Amino acid sequence: MTIHDLNFLIEKNEGKKAKYLKRLQKNIDRADCITTISNFSKKEIENNMDLGQKEIRVIYNGVNIEKFTPILDKQTISPYILFIGNL
């Protein structure tokens, strides 16, 4: 399971915070491993959630363009939108 942040702890009222924490805890309880995008997020998760004995790893967002060069086929390139999230 990947947790990007716990921004709702700052942005939401107390009722919504409790609701979101409960839902997130359920998902954590079902996960085998937790990943997150920064050490800051890792600390926030460790301080606010019950991880039990679950491992939590940091996997940073982004691509090192010096190591990754996409292969572009000019005949198949078209505009696109990449969405990562939930509705």
FENHUPE-V634901 format. One record per residue. RES is the residue in one small letter. PHI is phi in whole degrees, 0 to 359 (NA if undefined). Layout:
RES|PHI  RES|PHI
This chain:
m|NA  t|251  i|245  h|282  d|192  l|240  n|302  f|299  l|295  i|261  e|272  k|252  n|285  e|301  g|296  k|291  k|303  a|298  k|298  y|294  l|297  k|296  r|296  l|295  q|297  k|300  n|293  i|298  d|300  r|274  a|279  d|273  c|211  i|248  t|240  t|213  i|260  s|202  n|293  f|299  s|298  k|301  k|298  e|298  i|294  e|299  n|279  n|242  m|236  d|266  l|273  g|61  q|259  k|290  e|284  i|235  r|239  v|261  i|234  y|290  n|288  g|106  v|225  n|278  i|291  e|284  k|256  f|240  t|237  p|294  i|267  l|252  d|257  k|299  q|282  t|249  i|288  s|214  p|299  y|211  i|234  l|254  f|239  i|237  g|167  n|222  l|251
